[in-house]
Amino acid sequence: MPDLTEATACLTAAIEACQGRVAPELLGRAQAIVGQVDRRLSLSRQSTVVALVGATGSGKSSVFNALTRTALAAPGVQRPTTQQTMAVTFGDEDTSGLLDWLGVGQRHIVAPQDLDGVVLLDLADFDSVVTEHRDEVNRVLEVADELLWVVDPQKYADAMLHENYLRHFADHTDVMVFILNQIDRLSDAQTSQIHGDFIRLLQADGQFNPLVYDVSALTGQGIDVLRRHVGHIASTKHAMVARLEADILVQAKALRAYVGHTDAGSLGKTQITAVTEACLQAADVDQIRDAVYHSAQRRGRIATGWPALSWLGRLKLDPLRRLRLDPSGPRRSQDDNVPVPVRQSSARRAEPALTRSSLVVRPIAQARVDTAVRAVGHDATSRLPRGWNTAMDRLLRTQSAALPDAIDQAVVSTDLGVKTHLWWNVVRVFQWVILAVAAVGLVWLAVNFIFTGFLGLRSLPTPTVGVVPLPTLLLVGGIILGLILAGISRIAVNLGAKTTAAGAVRRLRRAMEATASTTIITPVNDELHRHDLAKAALDRIIG
């Protein structure tokens, strides 16, 4: 395990990552341990709390008296039986705050002897018929630094001891000592046999390399060795840290059952591409491409066509305006009834959600989107445990519901590239000049006709170019030149419209990829990362 500070930080990180994914009561217990660690470290670090635990008749109080070299637990001195937890502090260390936190009311201070720094607790019997006694034992067992389990030759294999307690503390071997009391009633062979059998039972409980002392509180046999061990525990100051580390380890293992052993990983290019393609189909990219092509074509022909005829193109509705994708045309608000003015403030223009297109998601396209999202969900949840599966399903439902609007807003906010090109303006100028020249020729011919045909006057002086009168050359040449220029421009406009349409598709693809990533892939990856963060934190604790 890492050091206690890092282990606590890792458990805290795991708890935060597991919020909403793991049973609240389990997270509550883990959070309580974090609080317990902080509280214990804020109290006396010089004192080691050692609790004597035993069943009725095990001689626990006799061992307590033997260790303390007092008669505090003797019948008729302080109390006839162990009903409440009693504490003996060895030395002058002020342990009042620590004992307040432990909830121990009966307190005694004795000379340090060879147990300086030890706070020895005598607990009630864990098998007491009084519920309050058992509750008190269970409470202190959760906070004591070191646990000394006292058993006797008759009850060392008691099922209540092993099933309700020792198996529960299987990860606390480093802060557990087992005392086989009353060996004065046994022969050496019997002691050896029971000692070996007790160790076998402890190992079956999950206690790794258990430490068992054979003692007799009555005769004092083995008590000095036990005292030296307790004194060593206090001098090394290891028990408190080991106990807190064990508590953290227990909670980490409990969370691991809900987090699992496998990294969830993350979604990549394959899933983004699949959702992007589905979004493009839902946006009907083919319809938009055709609309962009015909819109660019229409605008180019109006701009570069022969002015005498090109105005007819304005009578035809712009395809992009029909889809409400014309950046120069009016948009409509989301309620589809209130027009939104084209010239808006910069603040309103910055809110694409204010406008919508008139694109309709077809059922087949919607089905493909749903299929793509389900595939993403399957890929994401394949390595997740149940709690995260539930959270992921909830996330995907929420994000899927937001996807149609996100697709529409991506279309609305995408610059489709339909614009006026510089060469269009140049051609337009030439066309108007050519039209003006043809108009001069027409007016000249009309005036000559009026002068000669109606008024009987002489015609205006009419120079010729070769054999062709200049007015006729201006009119006919202007018409022919304008039409030729319009025809050449139309070819260029068509080619440009194809390029613009292809560019619009590329921009839409980038927009849909961003939409797929932002709306579906990134939230899913965030959830997967959250799981892996919890797993990494637990791995750091558990190893």
Buried (B, 14 or more C-beta within 10 A) or exposed (E): BBEBEEBBBBBBBBBBBBEEBBEEEBBEBBBEBBEBBEEBBEBBEBBBBBBBBBBBEBBBBBBBBBBBEBEBBBEEEBBEEBBBBBBBBBBEBEBEEBBEBBEBEBBBBBEBBBBBBBBBBBBBBBBBEEEEBBEBBBBBBEBBBBBBBBBBBEBBBBEEBBEBBBBBBBBBBBBBBBBBBBBEEBEEEEBEEBBEEBBEBBEEBBBEEBBBBBBBBBEEEBBEEBBEBBBEBBBEBBBBBBBBBBBBBBBBBBBBEBBBEEEBBBBEEEBBBBBBBBBBBBBBBEEBBEBBBBBBBBBBBBBBBBBBEBEEBEEEEBBBBEBBBBEEBEBBEBEEEEEBEEEBEEEEEEEBEBBBBEBEBEEEBBBBBBEBBEBBBEBBBEBBBEBBBBBBEEBBEEBBEEBBEBBBBBBBEBEBBBEEBEBBEEBBEBBEEBBEBBBBBBEBBEEBEEBEEEEEEEBEEEEEEEEEBBBBBBBBBBBEBBBEBBEEBBEBBBEBBBEBBBBBBEBBBEBBBBBBBBBBBBBBBEBBBBBBBBBBBBBBBBE
